[in-house]
Amino acid sequence: MSKVQMDTEEVREFMNHLERFKELLNDEVNGLSSHFNNLDSW
Protein backbone atom coordinates (compact mmCIF):
# COMPACT_ATOMS: atom_id res chain seq x y z
CA MET A 1 0.00 0.00 0.00
CA SER A 2 1.47 3.33 -1.01
CA LYS A 3 1.71 6.33 1.26
CA VAL A 4 -0.84 8.23 -0.81
CA GLN A 5 -3.36 5.40 -0.54
CA MET A 6 -2.93 5.33 3.22
CA ASP A 7 -3.47 9.06 3.48
CA THR A 8 -6.60 8.78 1.36
CA GLU A 9 -7.94 6.06 3.64
CA GLU A 10 -7.25 8.12 6.74
CA VAL A 11 -8.86 11.17 5.19
CA ARG A 12 -11.92 9.13 4.28
CA GLU A 13 -12.22 7.81 7.84
CA PHE A 14 -11.76 11.31 9.18
CA MET A 15 -14.53 12.59 6.90
CA ASN A 16 -16.80 9.80 8.12
CA HIS A 17 -16.14 10.83 11.71
CA LEU A 18 -16.91 14.43 10.82
CA GLU A 19 -20.19 13.42 9.20
CA ARG A 20 -21.24 11.46 12.28
CA PHE A 21 -20.19 14.31 14.55
CA LYS A 22 -22.18 16.77 12.44
CA GLU A 23 -25.28 14.59 12.70
CA LEU A 24 -24.90 14.32 16.46
CA LEU A 25 -24.47 18.07 16.67
CA ASN A 26 -27.59 18.61 14.57
CA ASP A 27 -29.57 16.35 16.91
CA GLU A 28 -28.28 18.32 19.90
CA VAL A 29 -29.18 21.65 18.32
CA ASN A 30 -32.62 20.43 17.30
CA GLY A 31 -33.25 19.14 20.81
CA LEU A 32 -32.11 22.40 22.35
CA SER A 33 -34.13 24.61 20.03
CA SER A 34 -37.29 22.59 20.61
CA HIS A 35 -36.57 22.80 24.34
CA PHE A 36 -36.36 26.59 24.14
CA ASN A 37 -39.50 26.70 22.02
CA ASN A 38 -41.26 24.82 24.81
CA LEU A 39 -40.00 27.37 27.32
CA ASP A 40 -41.36 30.20 25.17
CA SER A 41 -44.81 28.63 25.06
CA TRP A 42 -45.11 28.48 28.84
C-alpha positions in Angstrom: 0.0 0.0 0.0 1.5 3.3 -1.0 1.7 6.3 1.3 -0.8 8.2 -0.8 -3.4 5.4 -0.5 -2.9 5.3 3.2 -3.5 9.1 3.5 -6.6 8.8 1.4 -7.9 6.1 3.6 -7.2 8.1 6.7 -8.9 11.2 5.2 -11.9 9.1 4.3 -12.2 7.8 7.8 -11.8 11.3 9.2 -14.5 12.6 6.9 -16.8 9.8 8.1 -16.1 10.8 11.7 -16.9 14.4 10.8 -20.2 13.4 9.2 -21.2 11.5 12.3 -20.2 14.3 14.5 -22.2 16.8 12.4 -25.3 14.6 12.7 -24.9 14.3 16.5 -24.5 18.1 16.7 -27.6 18.6 14.6 -29.6 16.4 16.9 -28.3 18.3 19.9 -29.2 21.7 18.3 -32.6 20.4 17.3 -33.3 19.1 20.8 -32.1 22.4 22.3 -34.1 24.6 20.0 -37.3 22.6 20.6 -36.6 22.8 24.3 -36.4 26.6 24.1 -39.5 26.7 22.0 -41.3 24.8 24.8 -40.0 27.4 27.3 -41.4 30.2 25.2 -44.8 28.6 25.1 -45.1 28.5 28.8 
